[in-house]
């Protein structure tokens, strides 16, 4: 079942806190100004210039409140537009920069883009960070694929879920080289609840900024 989580971020956000702070200061300002006018000495009334200055401050605070409310409205509209855009990812296969892949039906796969040829020791870890499997492979410069059948080092079959890899490399001169890891998966949910856009692919949670391809479109 595909889902899209709430577009509105958690209530305890900086925007809400700022708005509440502004409103509180605004109410306090009005209360103080009213009290000052009501209790002024009739023989020595409030100086007109000072009163005008306070009215200007009142107007500035009022404008700040209105501006903040307008920005909140625009933010909500942007989130709605994002929902309309990224809902199209649901049901499609995406490619993303990630060291974590989904083990399903005895298969987990990673794309490895190596800047050099050489040896690589790949360590597979579960979601708790514990090592479950290790293998040494040869890498060619450019695109490579590492597949794991879900069988742990001790011979037991690992449960389906999210698994990550660590890679230690060594070229012909004994020097390490960089490897970029990517994974593929079908998007089954889009989550906006944290304020960021997170794509769910089974147990994987991929920030949309890490996506490099959608069905070959990007």
N, C-alpha and C positions, 0 to 999 in steps of 0.2 A: 504494500500500500504506500503510495507516494504522499508526502506531506510537505507543507511549508509552514515552518514555525513562525511565531508572532513577529510582526514587523516592528513593534515598539520595543525599544531596549528596556532593561530593568529600570524600575522606578527610581532607584537610588543612583541617579546620574548627575554629572556636574551641571547640566543644563537645568534640571529641575531644582537643584540646590541653589543655583544662581538666581533663578526666577523667584523662589521663595524668599531669598535674602533681599532682593530688590523690593518685593511687595511689602516685606516687613519694614524696611527703611522708609518706604513711601508712606505707609500708614503712620509710622512714628513721626515723620516730618509734618504731616497734616495735623496730627494731634497736638504737637508742640506749637505750631503756628497758630492754631485756633485758640489754644490756651493763652498764648502770649497776647493775642488781640483782645480776648475777653477780660484779661486781668491787667491791662495796661493802665497806667496812672492817667486819669483824664486831664490833669494839669501838665503832665509831661508825656504826651502821646508818642507812640512809636514814630521815629524819624521816617519821613516819606521815602527817602532814598534807601534806607535800610529795608523798609517794607517792600519796596520795589525789587531790591536785590533778592529778598527771600521768595518773592513771587517768581522771579526768574529761575531760582533753584527748583522751586516747585514744578515749573514747566519742564525743566531739564529732566527731573526724575520721572515725570509722567511720560515724556518721550522715550526714556530708556526702557520703561515698562512696556510701552507699545512696541518698541523695536524688538525687544526680546520675545514677545509673544508672536510677532511676525516671523522671526527667525525660526521659532519652534514649528510654526505652520509650514514653512518652506522645507524644514528638515523632514517632517512627516511626508510631504509630497515627494521628496527625493527618495525616501525609503519605499514608498508605494511604486514609484517608477522603477526602482531596482528590483522589486518583486516581480513586476511585469516582465522585466528583461531576463532575469535569471531563472524564472519558473520554466523557461524553455529548455533549461539544462536537464530537467527531470526526464528520466528514461533514456538519456543519451550517454554514450561512452565518452569520457573525457580523459585526457592525458595531463598529468600534473607533476610538478617537481616535488618529490617526496621520497624519503627512505623507508616509508611504511607502506606495505601492501596487504591485501586481503588474501588469507588462505581459505580457499573454498574448493570443495570437490578434489581434495588432495593436490592442489596446485596454487602456488603463489609465484608471481613473476615481477621482475624489475628490469627496466631498460637502463643500461649503463653506458654513458657517453664518456669515453676515456680520452684524455689529451695525449696519451702516449701508449705504446704497447708495453706489456710486461706481466708480471704475476700479481695476483690479488688474493688475499685471504679474506673471505667473507664470513662474518659471524651473524647468525640469525638470532634475534631476541624476541621474547614475547612481550605483551603489553606491560608487564611488570619490570621489564629490563633484564630478565634472566636469560642467559645463553641457552639455546636449545639445539643449535646445530652450527657446524663450521665446515667450510670447504675451501680448498685452494683451487683457483681456476686461472686460465690464461686469458688475458684481455688483448684485443687488437686495438689499434688507434681508431677512435670513432665509436660507432654504435655496437653495443653488445647486449646480450640478454642473459640474465641469471634466473633460473627456475628452480624452485624447491618443491619437492613432492610431499612435504609435511611430515616426513619421517625424521624424528629427532636423533641425535647422536647415540642415545642409548637404545635405539631401535623401536621405540614406542611411536605411535601415531599422534601427532599434535592435534589439538582441537582447532576447529575453524575459528578464525578471528583475525585480528590485526597483528602483523609481525614486521619488525624493522630490521635493517641490516647495517652493520658497521663494515667498512672496507679499509684494509691496509694494503697499500700498493708498493711495488718495487719494479723499476725499469731495469734494462740491461746493465746499467751502471750502478745499480743498487740504490738509486734515488727514488723517493716517493713521487707520485704524480696524482693529479686531481681526477676525480670521476664524478660526473653529475648523475644523480639517480632520478628516474621518473617511473611513475606507475600509471596503470590504466584501470578504469572501472566504470560501472554504470551508476549514474546519480539517481538516488531514490528519495532524496529529501533536500530541502534548502532551509537553512536555519538563520534567522535574522535576530534572534532573541538577545544576543550579546552586543548588538550594534554593528557587528561585522557580518559579512556574508560567508557562511560556511556550507560547503557542499558535503552531503553525507553519501558515502558509497559503502553500503554495508556497515562494518565497524570503523571504517575510515572517515576522518573528518578533515576536509581539505579546504583551506582558505581560498576563496575564488581568485585571489591574486597569484596563486601558485599554478593556476591552470594554464597550460601551454597549447592545448588543442581540444576541440570539440568535434568529434566525428570528421576530423580532417579539415574543419572549416577555418580554425585559427592558425 
